[in-house]
C-alpha cells in the first residue's frame, strides 16, 4: 500500500506548464465536440430578452428551425472565437488547477490532498479563468444570437464585433458580465473534485494514477462535465443574458438580471438550456479529459526519454 501511494503521486511529476499544455489539447477536442449544442443552449437561454424574430418550443425545435432557416453550419456560428477561447481557457484552467494543488501541498504529494483542497484548487482555477474569458465569451454569445435579434446592425465576425464594443463602451464594455461569470468558479471546484475522485475510484487495484486507462478517464470526465453544468448553469444563464441584453438593460448587472428572470419566468428559468447542456456535457467532458490525460502521458514520456539520467 505504501509503494502504491508513492507510485501514484501525480501532481509532483507534472509542472503547471505541463498541465496547461495538456489542458489546451483537451480543450480543443472538447470545443469541437460540444459547440453545436452550445449554440442551441445560448439561443434558448436568451430568447426571452431579445427582440426576436423566432420562438422556440424546446431544444429539438430550436435545432430544426436553426438548420432549416440558416443551414447546418449555423450550429457552428461563433466557433472561431470559441476555438480561440478554448486555448487560453483550457490552458489557464489547468494551469490554475495545478498551481492550486501545489500551493496547498507542503510535500507536493497529490494523494495527501483532502477533497476540500482539491475543490479549492478548482476554485482558484475558475476565478483565474473568469478574469480572462469574459470578452471572448461575450463576443461568442452575441454572434450566436444576432440572427434572432431585430437589431439592424449585424457583424461579420468576432473582430468587427469586438472593435464595435470597444469603440462604444471601452474595455468596461468587453468585461460586461464579469461578476456573474465569477459565480461559476465553485462549479470548477466541483468539476475537478468529481473527476479526480471518480478517476481514482475506477482505477483497478495496483494501477498507478499515471497509468489510468481511457475508459476510467472517459467515464470520470463525462460525469465531471455533467457536474459542472448542474452546479454552474444558473450563473451561466444569468451571464448569457447580461452578455446578449440590449445596452443599459441591467444597470446593476447580475442582481437586476436575477430579479427580472425570477419575477417574469420563475426560478426554474435558471436552468434554461439544461437539455442541450446535458446532451453535450458528457461528451465534452470526456473529450477534454481524454485529450488532457494522453497529452500528460506524452509529456511524461518525453521528459523521461530526454532526461540526461535516462538510459
C-alpha positions as CSV (number, residue, x, y, z in Angstrom):
1,X,0.0,0.0,0.0
2,X,2.9,2.3,0.8
3,X,4.6,1.6,-2.6
4,X,1.3,2.3,-4.5
5,X,0.9,5.6,-2.7
6,X,4.4,6.7,-3.9
7,X,3.8,5.5,-7.4
8,X,0.5,7.4,-7.6
9,X,1.9,10.8,-6.8
10,X,0.5,12.7,-9.8
11,X,0.9,16.4,-9.3
12,X,4.5,16.2,-8.3
13,X,5.5,14.8,-11.7
14,X,4.0,17.5,-13.9
15,X,4.6,21.2,-13.7
16,X,1.8,23.7,-14.0
17,X,3.1,24.4,-17.6
18,X,2.6,20.7,-18.4
19,X,-1.0,20.9,-17.0
20,X,-1.5,24.0,-19.2
21,X,-0.3,22.3,-22.4
22,X,-2.4,19.2,-21.7
23,X,-5.5,21.2,-20.9
24,X,-5.1,23.1,-24.2
25,X,-5.2,20.0,-26.2
26,X,-8.1,18.7,-24.3
27,X,-9.9,22.0,-24.7
28,X,-9.6,21.9,-28.5
29,X,-11.1,18.4,-28.5
30,X,-13.9,19.4,-26.2
31,X,-15.0,22.6,-28.0
32,X,-15.1,20.8,-31.4
33,X,-17.4,18.2,-29.9
34,X,-19.7,20.5,-28.0
35,X,-20.1,23.7,-29.9
36,X,-23.3,22.9,-31.9
37,X,-25.2,22.3,-28.7
38,X,-23.6,25.3,-27.1
39,X,-25.2,27.4,-29.9
40,X,-28.6,25.9,-29.1
41,X,-28.1,26.5,-25.4
42,X,-27.3,30.2,-25.8
43,X,-30.3,30.7,-28.2
44,X,-32.7,29.0,-25.7
45,X,-31.3,31.0,-22.8
46,X,-31.6,34.4,-24.4
47,X,-34.9,34.3,-26.4
48,X,-36.8,36.0,-23.6
49,X,-34.7,39.2,-23.6
50,X,-34.2,39.6,-27.4
51,X,-36.5,41.4,-29.7
52,X,-36.5,38.2,-31.6
53,X,-38.0,37.0,-34.9
54,X,-38.3,33.4,-33.9
55,X,-39.8,31.5,-30.9
56,X,-38.6,28.0,-29.9
57,X,-40.7,25.3,-28.3
58,X,-37.7,23.4,-27.0
59,X,-34.3,22.0,-27.8
60,X,-35.3,19.9,-30.8
61,X,-37.4,22.7,-32.2
62,X,-34.5,25.1,-31.9
63,X,-32.2,22.7,-33.7
64,X,-34.7,22.1,-36.5
65,X,-35.5,25.8,-37.0
66,X,-31.9,26.8,-37.0
67,X,-30.9,24.2,-39.5
68,X,-33.9,24.8,-41.8
69,X,-33.7,28.6,-41.8
70,X,-29.9,29.1,-41.6
71,X,-28.4,25.8,-42.7
72,X,-26.5,23.2,-40.7
73,X,-23.4,25.4,-40.5
74,X,-25.4,27.9,-38.3
75,X,-24.9,25.4,-35.5
76,X,-21.2,26.4,-35.7
77,X,-21.7,30.1,-35.6
78,X,-19.2,31.7,-33.1
79,X,-17.0,28.6,-33.4
80,X,-13.8,30.6,-34.3
81,X,-13.9,32.8,-31.1
82,X,-14.9,29.6,-29.2
83,X,-11.9,27.7,-30.6
84,X,-9.6,30.7,-30.0
85,X,-11.1,31.0,-26.5
86,X,-10.6,27.3,-25.7
87,X,-6.8,27.7,-25.9
88,X,-6.4,30.4,-23.1
89,X,-9.4,29.0,-21.1
90,X,-8.3,25.4,-21.1
91,X,-4.7,26.3,-20.6
92,X,-5.4,28.7,-17.8
93,X,-8.0,26.3,-16.2
94,X,-5.5,23.5,-15.8
95,X,-2.6,25.8,-15.0
96,X,-4.6,27.4,-12.2
97,X,-5.6,23.9,-11.0
98,X,-2.0,22.7,-10.9
99,X,-0.9,25.9,-9.1
100,X,-3.8,25.5,-6.6
101,X,-2.7,21.9,-5.9
102,X,0.9,22.9,-5.4
103,X,0.2,25.9,-3.2
104,X,-1.8,23.7,-0.8
105,X,0.6,20.7,-0.7
106,X,3.6,21.1,1.6
107,X,5.3,17.9,0.4
108,X,3.9,18.0,-3.2
109,X,2.1,14.7,-2.6
110,X,-1.2,14.8,-4.5
111,X,-2.5,11.7,-2.8
112,X,-2.3,13.5,0.6
113,X,-4.6,16.4,-0.5
114,X,-8.1,16.4,1.0
115,X,-11.3,16.8,-1.0
116,X,-11.6,20.4,0.3
117,X,-8.1,21.2,-1.0
118,X,-8.8,19.7,-4.4
119,X,-12.1,21.8,-4.5
120,X,-10.1,24.9,-3.5
121,X,-7.6,24.3,-6.4
122,X,-10.6,24.2,-8.8
123,X,-12.0,27.3,-7.2
124,X,-8.7,29.1,-7.8
125,X,-8.7,27.8,-11.4
126,X,-12.3,29.1,-12.1
127,X,-11.5,32.5,-10.6
128,X,-8.4,32.9,-12.8
129,X,-10.3,31.9,-15.9
130,X,-13.1,34.4,-15.4
131,X,-10.7,37.2,-15.4
132,X,-9.6,36.3,-18.9
133,X,-12.5,34.8,-20.7
134,X,-15.3,37.3,-20.4
135,X,-14.5,39.4,-23.5
136,X,-14.3,36.2,-25.7
137,X,-17.5,34.7,-24.4
138,X,-19.3,37.9,-24.7
139,X,-18.4,38.2,-28.4
140,X,-19.2,34.5,-28.9
141,X,-22.7,34.7,-27.4
142,X,-23.6,37.8,-29.3
143,X,-22.6,36.3,-32.6
144,X,-24.6,33.2,-31.7
145,X,-27.9,35.1,-31.2
146,X,-27.6,38.1,-33.5
147,X,-29.6,36.4,-36.2
148,X,-32.5,36.2,-33.8
149,X,-32.5,39.9,-33.0
150,X,-34.4,42.6,-34.7
151,X,-31.5,45.0,-34.4
152,X,-30.3,46.3,-37.7
153,X,-26.6,46.0,-37.0
154,X,-25.2,42.6,-37.7
155,X,-21.5,41.8,-37.6
156,X,-19.4,39.7,-40.0
157,X,-17.3,38.1,-37.3
158,X,-15.7,38.3,-33.9
159,X,-13.2,41.0,-34.7
160,X,-15.7,43.6,-36.0
161,X,-18.0,43.0,-33.1
162,X,-15.2,43.2,-30.5
163,X,-14.0,46.5,-32.1
164,X,-17.5,47.9,-32.0
165,X,-18.0,47.1,-28.4
166,X,-14.6,48.6,-27.5
167,X,-15.3,51.8,-29.5
168,X,-18.7,52.2,-27.9
169,X,-18.1,51.3,-24.3
170,X,-14.3,50.8,-23.9
171,X,-12.7,48.0,-22.0
172,X,-15.5,48.0,-19.5
173,X,-17.9,47.0,-22.2
174,X,-15.8,44.0,-23.1
175,X,-15.9,42.9,-19.4
176,X,-19.7,43.2,-19.1
177,X,-21.0,40.3,-17.0
178,X,-17.7,39.6,-15.1
179,X,-19.4,39.4,-11.7
180,X,-21.9,36.9,-13.0
181,X,-19.2,34.8,-14.6
182,X,-17.2,34.7,-11.4
183,X,-20.2,32.8,-9.8
184,X,-19.3,29.8,-12.0
185,X,-16.0,29.4,-10.1
186,X,-17.5,26.9,-7.5
187,X,-18.6,24.7,-10.4
188,X,-15.0,24.4,-11.4
189,X,-14.1,23.3,-7.9
190,X,-16.8,20.6,-8.1
191,X,-15.6,19.7,-11.6
192,X,-12.1,18.8,-10.6
193,X,-13.1,17.2,-7.3
194,X,-15.6,14.8,-9.1
195,X,-13.1,14.0,-11.8
196,X,-10.2,13.1,-9.5
197,X,-12.4,11.2,-7.1
198,X,-14.1,9.1,-9.9
199,X,-10.8,8.5,-11.7
200,X,-9.2,7.0,-8.6
201,X,-12.4,5.1,-7.7
202,X,-12.4,3.5,-11.2
203,X,-8.7,2.6,-11.2
204,X,-8.0,-1.2,-11.0
205,X,-6.1,-2.3,-7.9
206,X,-2.4,-1.8,-8.1
207,X,-2.6,0.6,-11.1
208,X,-0.8,4.0,-10.7
209,X,-2.8,7.2,-11.3
210,X,-0.4,8.0,-14.1
211,X,-1.3,4.7,-15.9
212,X,-5.0,5.4,-15.9
213,X,-6.7,3.9,-19.0
214,X,-9.0,5.6,-21.4
215,X,-12.2,4.0,-20.0
216,X,-11.9,5.5,-16.5
217,X,-11.0,8.8,-18.0
218,X,-13.9,8.9,-20.4
219,X,-16.4,7.9,-17.6
220,X,-15.0,10.3,-15.0
221,X,-14.6,13.1,-17.5
222,X,-18.2,12.7,-18.8
223,X,-19.6,12.7,-15.2
224,X,-17.4,15.7,-14.2
225,X,-18.7,17.7,-17.2
226,X,-22.2,17.0,-16.2
227,X,-21.5,18.0,-12.6
228,X,-20.0,21.3,-13.8
229,X,-23.2,22.3,-15.6
230,X,-25.6,21.1,-12.9
231,X,-23.7,23.4,-10.4
232,X,-22.8,26.2,-12.8
233,X,-25.8,26.6,-15.2
234,X,-27.7,29.2,-13.1
235,X,-24.7,31.6,-13.2
236,X,-24.2,30.7,-16.9
237,X,-27.8,31.6,-17.7
238,X,-27.5,35.0,-16.0
239,X,-24.2,35.7,-17.7
240,X,-25.6,34.8,-21.1
241,X,-28.5,37.2,-20.6
242,X,-26.2,40.0,-19.5
243,X,-24.0,39.5,-22.5
244,X,-26.8,39.5,-25.0
245,X,-29.2,42.0,-23.5
246,X,-29.6,45.5,-25.1
247,X,-27.2,48.1,-23.7
248,X,-28.4,49.5,-20.4
249,X,-30.9,46.8,-19.7
250,X,-29.2,45.5,-16.5
251,X,-27.5,48.6,-14.9
252,X,-26.7,46.6,-11.7
253,X,-25.6,43.5,-13.5
254,X,-26.3,40.1,-12.0
255,X,-28.8,41.4,-9.4
256,X,-31.0,43.0,-12.0
257,X,-30.8,40.0,-14.3
258,X,-31.7,37.6,-11.5
259,X,-34.6,39.7,-10.2
260,X,-36.1,40.1,-13.7
261,X,-35.7,36.4,-14.6
262,X,-37.3,35.1,-11.4
263,X,-40.1,37.6,-11.5
264,X,-41.0,37.0,-15.1
265,X,-40.2,33.4,-15.7
266,X,-39.8,31.7,-12.3
267,X,-36.8,30.2,-10.6
268,X,-36.6,27.2,-12.9
269,X,-35.7,29.6,-15.7
270,X,-32.2,29.5,-14.1
271,X,-31.9,26.0,-15.7
272,X,-33.0,27.1,-19.2
273,X,-31.0,25.2,-21.8
274,X,-30.5,22.3,-19.5
275,X,-31.3,19.7,-22.2
276,X,-28.7,20.7,-24.7
277,X,-26.3,21.3,-21.9
278,X,-26.7,17.8,-20.5
279,X,-26.5,16.3,-24.0
280,X,-23.2,17.9,-24.6
281,X,-21.8,17.8,-21.1
282,X,-20.7,14.2,-21.0
283,X,-19.0,14.0,-24.5
284,X,-17.4,17.4,-23.9
285,X,-16.0,16.4,-20.5
286,X,-14.9,13.0,-21.8
287,X,-13.1,14.5,-24.8
288,X,-11.4,17.2,-22.7
289,X,-10.0,14.9,-20.1
290,X,-9.1,12.2,-22.6
291,X,-7.0,14.8,-24.6
292,X,-5.6,16.1,-21.3
293,X,-4.5,12.7,-20.0
294,X,-2.9,11.4,-23.2
295,X,-1.0,14.7,-23.5
296,X,0.2,14.4,-19.9
297,X,1.4,10.9,-20.7
298,X,3.2,12.1,-23.8
299,X,4.9,14.9,-21.8
300,X,5.9,12.5,-19.1
301,X,7.3,10.0,-21.6
302,X,9.3,12.8,-23.4
303,X,10.7,14.1,-20.1
304,X,11.9,10.6,-19.1
305,X,13.2,9.9,-22.6
306,X,15.1,13.2,-22.9
307,X,16.3,13.2,-19.3
308,X,20.1,13.1,-19.0
309,X,19.9,10.3,-16.4
310,X,17.7,8.1,-18.6
311,X,19.5,5.1,-20.2
